[in-house]
Amino acid sequence: MRLNIMTGIIAVVVTSAMVSAADFRNEAPARVCAYLVKDGLETGEYKVLMDEEYFACSPYKELGKGRPRNNLAYYLSGSKAAVKTIQLTLNVNNKAEAKAAQAELAKVAATLSLKATGAVLPKEVRSAIASGLSGEWKSGKSAFKIERTDFKGTVDGYSISLTLE
């Protein structure tokens, strides 16, 4: 029994150390592309966009039941060897369902933060997503940026983008 408890403690310590050491810039691009598959955001192939710049993105994941629908997408860019920038973009096309859409962005952003940085999504970032406000924060080796852009034209909506570098 004592051996099982010690083995469990060692496994928790090793797992915690591995999670906190995560850095998406040191992982194979194909692995970074797969971070959000379980969240319904599967990217296409990470491939050359032009010159030395590589890119991958998911199709839009539609959210809610209203019309027009809100949607969420996952973008990656960098070099052939490494992803340098990750972005989640939420398009709020239906303000009646905005809070639920922003909650989904916060949930996916929390998953992304753990997988990409090994750290919990900073409270300030989660708060900015919930309130739809722009801002920038540093956490460990990573920088988080939230940018809100209001749509002009026929759709009265906005986008909220989370960029991780």
C-alpha positions in Angstrom: 0.0 0.0 0.0 2.8 2.4 0.9 4.5 1.7 -2.4 1.3 2.6 -4.3 0.9 5.9 -2.5 4.6 6.8 -3.2 4.2 5.9 -6.8 1.1 8.1 -7.1 2.9 11.0 -5.5 5.9 10.6 -7.8 3.5 10.4 -10.8 1.8 13.7 -9.8 5.1 15.5 -9.3 6.5 14.3 -12.6 3.2 15.2 -14.4 3.1 18.7 -12.8 6.7 19.3 -13.8 6.0 18.3 -17.4 2.9 20.5 -17.7 4.7 23.6 -16.2 7.6 23.1 -18.7 5.3 23.2 -21.7 6.1 25.7 -24.4 4.4 25.5 -27.8 7.4 27.1 -29.5 9.4 23.9 -28.7 6.8 21.5 -30.0 6.4 20.1 -33.5 3.8 22.2 -35.4 1.7 19.1 -36.0 1.3 18.7 -32.3 0.3 22.3 -31.8 -2.2 22.0 -34.6 -3.8 19.1 -32.6 -4.2 21.0 -29.3 -7.8 21.8 -29.7 -9.2 18.8 -31.7 -11.3 17.7 -28.7 -12.8 21.2 -28.6 -13.9 20.9 -32.2 -11.1 23.0 -33.7 -9.1 20.8 -36.0 -6.7 22.7 -38.2 -5.7 21.8 -41.7 -2.1 21.0 -42.6 0.6 23.4 -41.3 2.0 24.5 -44.6 4.0 27.3 -46.3 2.0 30.5 -46.8 4.8 32.4 -48.5 8.6 32.4 -48.4 9.5 31.1 -44.9 6.1 31.7 -43.3 3.9 28.8 -42.4 0.3 28.7 -41.4 -2.6 26.5 -40.4 -6.2 27.2 -39.4 -9.4 25.5 -38.4 -12.7 25.9 -40.2 -15.1 28.1 -38.2 -16.9 26.3 -35.4 -20.4 27.6 -35.3 -21.8 28.4 -31.9 -25.4 28.8 -30.7 -28.7 28.3 -32.5 -29.5 31.9 -33.6 -29.0 33.5 -36.9 -26.6 34.7 -37.8 -24.4 32.3 -35.9 -21.4 33.2 -33.8 -18.3 31.3 -34.6 -14.8 30.4 -33.3 -11.6 29.6 -35.2 -8.0 28.5 -34.4 -5.0 29.9 -36.3 -1.3 29.1 -36.1 1.7 30.8 -37.8 5.4 30.6 -37.7 8.4 28.9 -39.4 8.6 25.4 -40.9 10.2 24.1 -37.6 8.1 26.0 -35.0 4.8 27.7 -34.4 5.5 31.3 -33.1 1.9 32.7 -32.8 -1.4 31.1 -31.9 -4.7 32.9 -32.2 -8.3 32.1 -31.3 -10.9 34.4 -32.9 -14.5 34.6 -31.8 -16.9 36.4 -34.2 -20.0 37.6 -32.4 -22.6 38.0 -35.1 -25.6 37.5 -32.8 -25.3 39.6 -29.7 -28.3 37.8 -28.1 -25.9 34.8 -27.7 -22.7 36.8 -27.0 -22.2 35.8 -23.4 -22.5 32.0 -24.2 -20.0 32.5 -27.1 -17.6 34.4 -24.9 -17.8 31.6 -22.3 -16.9 29.1 -25.0 -13.9 31.2 -26.0 -12.8 31.4 -22.4 -13.2 27.6 -22.0 -11.2 26.9 -25.1 -8.6 29.5 -24.2 -8.1 27.8 -20.8 -7.4 24.5 -22.6 -5.1 26.2 -25.0 -3.2 28.0 -22.2 -2.6 24.7 -20.4 -1.4 22.9 -23.5 0.6 25.7 -25.0 2.3 27.1 -21.9 1.7 24.6 -19.1 0.0 27.3 -17.1 -3.5 28.2 -16.2 -5.1 31.0 -18.2 -4.4 34.2 -16.3 -7.4 35.6 -14.5 -7.0 39.0 -16.3 -7.2 37.3 -19.7 -10.3 35.3 -18.6 -11.9 38.5 -17.3 -11.1 40.4 -20.5 -12.7 37.7 -22.6 -15.9 37.8 -20.4 -16.2 41.5 -20.6 -15.1 41.9 -24.2 -12.2 44.3 -23.4 -8.8 44.5 -25.1 -5.5 44.2 -23.2 -2.1 42.6 -23.0 -0.5 40.4 -20.2 2.7 38.6 -19.7 2.8 35.2 -18.0 6.0 33.3 -17.8 7.6 33.1 -21.2 4.3 33.9 -23.0 2.4 37.0 -23.9 -1.4 37.1 -24.1 -3.2 39.7 -26.1 -6.9 40.2 -26.3 -8.2 42.5 -29.1 -11.8 43.5 -29.7 -12.8 44.8 -33.1 -16.3 46.1 -33.6 -17.9 45.4 -37.0 -19.0 48.2 -39.2 -21.7 47.6 -41.8 -24.6 45.3 -42.1 -23.8 43.0 -39.1 -23.9 44.7 -35.6 -21.3 42.6 -33.9 -17.6 42.3 -33.0 -14.7 39.9 -32.8 -12.5 39.0 -29.9 -9.1 37.6 -30.7 -6.8 36.0 -28.2 -3.2 36.0 -29.5 -0.5 33.9 -27.7 3.2 34.5 -28.4 
